[in-house]
Amino acid sequence: MNQITEIVTSGAMSIFVVLVGIVVNAVKNYLTTRGGKKALEVVEILARNAVNATEQVADKLDIHGSAKREYAKTSLIEGLEAHNIYLTNDQLNTFIESAVKTANDAWKN
């Protein structure tokens, strides 16, 4: 039974990673056509900075899990508004998840 659970979990995570990649690509294409390449670069940089800043203050503020994501999302929204860039909630989540994956990959190496 545990093996079946592990296989299902592994498969679900693989599918999730593929779907996140597809969504990030779609959002990138949308932003490139809508706001240009510069807007896309700004969003990626701000998302990466929001995730890194959240990781740095998470222990001090005692935030974990979904609260960390919301904290990073709030930081990202504030940065984007300064550049007059507005995204949907799903798009914000996608960029946050992409930045988290990038950060996790970098920290593992």
C-alpha positions in Angstrom: 0.0 0.0 0.0 2.9 2.4 0.8 4.4 1.7 -2.5 1.2 2.6 -4.3 1.0 5.8 -2.3 4.6 6.7 -3.2 4.0 6.0 -6.9 0.8 8.1 -7.0 2.5 10.9 -5.0 5.6 10.8 -7.3 3.4 10.8 -10.4 1.3 13.7 -9.1 4.3 15.8 -8.3 5.7 15.1 -11.8 2.5 16.2 -13.4 2.4 19.3 -11.1 5.9 20.3 -12.1 5.0 19.9 -15.8 1.8 21.9 -15.4 3.7 24.7 -13.5 6.2 24.9 -16.4 3.4 25.1 -19.0 1.6 27.8 -17.0 4.8 29.8 -16.5 5.5 29.6 -20.2 1.9 30.7 -21.1 2.2 33.7 -18.6 5.6 34.6 -20.1 4.1 34.6 -23.6 1.1 36.7 -22.4 3.4 39.3 -20.7 5.7 39.4 -23.7 2.9 40.2 -26.0 1.1 42.5 -23.6 3.8 44.4 -21.8 7.0 43.5 -23.6 10.1 41.6 -22.6 11.0 44.3 -20.0 7.8 43.8 -18.0 8.5 40.0 -18.0 12.0 40.6 -16.7 10.7 42.9 -14.0 8.1 40.4 -12.8 10.7 37.6 -12.7 13.2 39.7 -10.8 10.6 41.0 -8.3 9.2 37.5 -7.7 12.7 36.2 -7.1 13.5 39.1 -4.7 10.1 38.6 -2.9 10.8 34.9 -2.3 14.4 35.5 -1.1 13.3 38.3 1.2 10.5 36.2 2.6 13.0 33.3 3.3 15.3 35.7 5.1 12.6 37.1 7.5 10.4 34.0 7.8 11.9 32.7 11.1 12.0 36.2 12.6 8.4 36.8 11.8 7.5 33.2 12.6 5.6 32.6 9.3 5.5 29.2 7.6 3.7 27.4 4.7 0.9 29.3 3.0 1.6 32.4 5.2 5.1 32.6 3.6 3.5 32.5 0.1 1.0 35.3 1.0 3.9 37.4 2.5 5.9 36.9 -0.7 2.8 37.7 -2.8 2.2 40.9 -0.9 5.8 42.0 -1.5 5.6 41.1 -5.1 2.3 43.0 -5.6 3.8 46.1 -4.0 6.8 45.9 -6.3 4.7 45.4 -9.4 2.4 48.3 -8.5 5.4 50.6 -8.4 6.0 49.6 -12.0 2.4 49.7 -13.0 2.2 46.0 -13.7 -0.9 44.2 -12.6 -1.4 40.4 -12.7 -4.1 38.0 -11.7 -3.9 36.0 -8.5 -3.1 32.8 -10.5 -0.3 34.6 -12.4 1.1 35.9 -9.1 1.0 32.4 -7.6 2.7 31.0 -10.7 5.6 33.4 -10.6 6.0 32.9 -6.8 6.1 29.1 -7.3 8.6 29.4 -10.1 10.8 31.6 -8.0 10.5 29.1 -5.1 11.6 26.3 -7.4 14.5 28.3 -8.7 15.6 29.1 -5.2 15.3 25.5 -4.0 17.3 24.3 -7.0 20.0 26.9 -6.3 20.1 26.1 -2.5 20.5 22.3 -3.3 23.6 23.0 -5.3 
